[in-house]
Amino acid sequence: MQWFLLLLLAYLVLAEALRLWLGLLWAERVALLFAALGVWAFINGRFLFAYYHAFFASLRTRGLSLAEDPRPGEHLLVLAPHPDDEVLAAAGRMRRVAAQGGRVSVVYLTSGDAFDLAAGSPLPSQEAMRRLALRRMVEAWRGLEALGLGRESAVFLGFPDQGLFALFTTHYYLPWGSPYTGLKAVAYPGAYRLGLPYTGKALEGVLLELFRELRPNRILLPSPLDAHRDHQATAYFGMQAAAALGLEGILEYYIVHGGYQYPLPKGLHPRLPLYPPPRGRGLPWRRFPLAEEEVRLKEKAIRAHRSQMRLLGRFLLAFVRQNELFSPLPIPAKEALAAEEEGWAVLEGREVF
């Protein structure tokens, strides 16, 4: 029934498009085709737009300071809202830490159990969504193995995809029920603490426990400026747990969902630099250059997330670039903010709060 409705909708859309097309003059049809080709070429970096993207990406990254190389014996901890975020943001950095004898831990707050289109049908059952979570956990292992990391590097918390923001706000104490899986508590085999309720208090508690147990030297986590609500909530939970333990000084931030079709061009462009995201404007970005082998392994790690590649492949591969980007601040410093962004304004020479 689901597929029938989709086919019916596709038929109606195509029929309407054909009707409009036949009503256009030949010149209007040619102009429309050229406009569509131009949009496609711009998004994918084809023809002259390849040089455009190469020039502006280089211009935007040229003045960035370099991120420091991993210290000997460094223990890097990466907080990932979903399986695949860790390799998009920091595959090259994780690889280098491991290659230099350091230790890498990746804490997955969710197992990505709310991406319905990746479950294999337009309206998947709750059981199918739970199976998707298990599949994505296996893909996360394979992605880490591509970087030379063992499965012991992965820690799955099993909290709800598309529910982390609710846990931080309205469901800090009261369990949240996932409409995608029907679960109200951590239930996936292999999760760090089975049976934990879907509450913000439980998630914060397990992060505090892990930070104390793992004792990392550096923690990578999303910036609150990321456009995805799960990424924002991961930032809030991570910052709160780190502050409680006095670890604010070892936090660094990344952005995956950076706005304005970020990053452009889509697809695999390993010779281009990764430029700062529009949503990260004002952040003191630091550039982490990658060796050719690290770029190759990053691509391999991303491709290991096959359930995501099937639908989002060109978006995911767009992060395979010559560098990765990290910021020591979660949001821009005060002097970098416009008045309206900081929550105050100047009116007749006086600050109004």
Secondary structure, 3 states (H helix, E strand, C coil): CHHHHHHHHHHHHHHHHHHHHHCCCHHHHHHHHHHHHHHHHHHHCCCHHHHHHHHHHHHHHHCCEECCCCCCCCEEEEEECCCCHHHHHHHHHHHHHHHCCCEEEEEEEECCCCCHHHHCCCCCCHHHHHHHHHHHHHHHHHHHHHCCCCHHHEEEEEECCCCHHHHHCCCCCCCCCCCCCCCCECCCCCECCCCCECCHHHHHHHHHHHHHHHCCCEEEEECCCCCCHHHHHHHHHHHHHHHHCCCHHHEEEECCCCCCCCCCCCCCCCCCCCCCCHHHCCCCCEEEECCHHHHHHHHHHHHCCHHHHHHHHHHHHCCCCCEEEEECCCCCCHHHCCHHHHCCEEECCEEEC
